[in-house]
Amino acid sequence: MIHPMFLCHGAPDLVLEENDFTRFLKEIGKQRQPKAIVLFTAHWETEVTAISSIEGTYDMIYDFYGFPKELYRKQYPAKGSPKLAKKVKQLLEDKNIPANLDEKRGADHGTWSLLSIMYPEAEIPVVQISVNPFRPMEEQFRLGEALKSLAEEDILIIGSGSTVHNLRTINANAIKPESWAVEFDDWLIEKITHVSRKELFDYQALAPHARLAVPREEHIVPLFIAMGSGQTEAPKLLYRSYAYGTLTYLGVEF
């Protein structure tokens, strides 16, 4: 059994860096060798859950601008799995969660940035899934719950997003994280590790600096989905650091 994880995918140029977080991701990839990966990406939004059903190799999506030219030449030839995509769709529909298969969309950087570091050989089939940031967090959690059985088949579920994600607060010259960002994550991590779900579902009203940390919820939604798919009542904080003063790098296992 491979436990689901929430991982922050950071800035797109993370794939060009060598730092503590990339070393952590590489080690996670060595420790966990799943049969397939189901990944919820913050960079794909749809009203109804969409599931990539790619036959062959994903096209690359460079959904960012202003980065080094080298980044736009990055390739990660991830393979799809229509069979697994159909299974995921059925599991969701069994819980009355509508879902559609998508046979065209490529892989965005919420997907390939993490996986190219963790599994550089691109040998593991990948099913990429969209998010809807307008659903309540309880619904996000239940969506994850519908897929809990995948872990028993050694299929790794990853929620790819971020906790603190406010691009207006990024400071390229920062040498330490902003205190408000740390306080928000402190609250979130304490509630996650103590399984305080009711409070987590209402984090926007209860967590310090929540509106500043999460001005829009697309990047935190994958956290709640991964949480719902969890296999343990004792989630583990695997990694935590910051970049640019307010951008969280976090790894949590459920």
N, C-alpha and C positions, 0 to 999 in steps of 0.2 A: 504494500500500500504506500502511495506517495501522497503526502499531505498537501492540500492547496496552499497557495501563497499569495500575498499581496506584495508587489514590488513597485517601487517608484522608478519610472523610466528616465527621469531627469531631462536635461537638455539634449537635443539631437546629437551634439558633438561629443556626448559621453563615449560614443563608440571610437573616438579618436584619442581618448585619454587612457592613461594608466594611473589609477589611484586606488585608494582603499576600497571604494565601492565597486569598481570594476574587478578588483581581485576577489572581493566577496562573491560577486556574481559568477565568476569563473569557478570558484570553489563549490558553489551550489550546483553548478552544472556537472561537475565531476562527481559529486555525492549522489545526485539524483539522475537516474537514467530511465525516464518514462517511456512507455510504448508510444505515447502520443501526447500532444499538448493542446489544451483548450484555453484560449487566452481572450479575456475581455479587455478591449482597448478603449481608453478614454478618447481616442482620436477618431472614433467611428460612432456617430450618433444617428439613431433611427427611432421613429415612434414605436414601431413593432420590432422586437428583437430580430436581428438579422444574423444569420450564421453562414460563414464562408463555406461554400461547397466547391472548392477548386479542384479540378482534375489536372494534375501536373503541378507546375511551379507558379507561385504567386508573382505578379508584377510588383515592382517597387513603387511606393508612393512617397514622395519627398514633400511632406506637408509642413513646410517651414521655409523661411527665407532669411538671408543675411548671414549665412554660415560659410565656412571655407568651401571652395569648389570641390575639394577632395570628398566632402561629405555627400555631394550630389552624384558622385561616381560609385558610392558604396553599393555593393550587391550582397544580397542574402537570399539564395535560391531555395527558400522554404517550400516544401511540398504540402499540398492540401490532402484532405481525406474525405471524399464525398460520403463514404460509408459511415464514418464517425459523425459527420455533420448531420446525417439523417437520424442517427441515434440520439444526438443531442436534441434535435427538433422534437423527436418523439417523447423524450423524457420531459421536456418543457410542456408539451401539449397534454401529457398525462396529468399534469398539475394545473391544467386550464390556463397555461401561459402561451399566448399566440406567438408564433415564430415563423419566419420566412427563410428560405435558402437563397443564398446569393452566389452566383457562379461567375461573377465578373470582377468584383472589387479586389484590388491588390492589397499588399501588406503595408500598413502605415508605420511610422516610427515608434508608436507605442508598442508595436509587435516586434519589428526587426531590430530595434536598438537593444532590447534586452536579450533576445534570443541569439543574436549574432555574437554576443559576449559569452553567454552561458553555453550555447551549443553551436560553436563556429562551423562545424562540419555540415550543418543543415540536413541531417539525416533523419530527424524525428518529424513525423507528420504533424501539421499544425492546423487547427480549426480556430479561426479568428471570429470573435463575436462582438456585436455592437452594444452600446449602452444607450439608455434613455435617461438623461439627468433630471427629468421632470417628475419621475415617479418617486413616491415616498420611500424612505430608506427601509421601511418594513417590507415593501414589495421587492426592493433590490435583494434583500436578505433571502426572501422566499424563492426568488429566481435561482439564487445559488443553491438553496436547499434541494431544489428539484434535480440537481446534478451530483448530489453527494455520492451516489453509487459509482461514479466514474473512478474515484480514488481506489476502489477495490480492484479495478482492472489496470492499475498502475498508469492511469492517465492523469497527468499533472494539470490542475486548474490554476491559472495565474490571473490575478486581477492586476492590470498594468495601468497605473495612474500616478497620483501624488496626494499627499495630505495637504500641506501648505502649498498652494499653487496660485500665486497672485503675481503675474508678470510685471505689474506696475511697481512692485516693491523690490525687484531684483537689483542688486548692486554688484557689478562685476569686480569692484575693488574691495569688497568685504573680506575681512580676515576671520570673522567669527559670526555666528548666526544672530539675528535679531532676537531680543528677549521675548517679544510677543509670539514669534514663531515657535520658539522652544516651549513656551507656556501652553500653546494650543496643542502641540504634539504630546507634551507631558500628560495633559488631560486625556487625550485620545488613547494613548498607550496604556494608561492606568485603567481605563474603562474596558479596553480590549482584553488585557491580560486577566482582568477580574470578571470578565464576561458580564459586564453591566449593559446588557443590550437595550433595555428600555431607555436608559440615558443616552446611549450612543445614537439610537434612532432620532432623538431630539437634540442632537449635538449643536445644531445651529442656535438653539435657545439657551443651552446650558454651558457649552465650552467657551473658555475665554478667547476673545479675539476671533471668534468663528467667522464673522462676516468679512473680516480682513484677510484671514487665512484662506477662506473658500468663497470668493465672490461669485463663483459659478461652480456647480457641483459635478460636472462631467468627470473630473479627475479623481474625486473621492468615491464616486459610485462603485468602481471596481473593488474597493476595500470591502464594502458591504456585501457584494456578491461573493467574493472569496470567503468572507466570514461565514456566510450562509452555507457554503459548500464544505465547511470545515469538518474534520474528523476527530476533533479533540475538544474537551471542555477546558483545556489549559493552553490557549494560544501562546506562542513564543515570539518574543521580539528577537529577530536574528541579526539585525543591523540597523544603525541609525547614524546619519551624519547630515551635513548641510553644504550647499554650494550657493554662491552669490548672495549670501546673507539670509535668504528666506526660502530657498528651494530645498525641500526635504528629500533625502535619500533614505528610504525606509525599506526594511524587509521583515515581514511578519508571516509566520507559519500557523495555519489553523488545523 
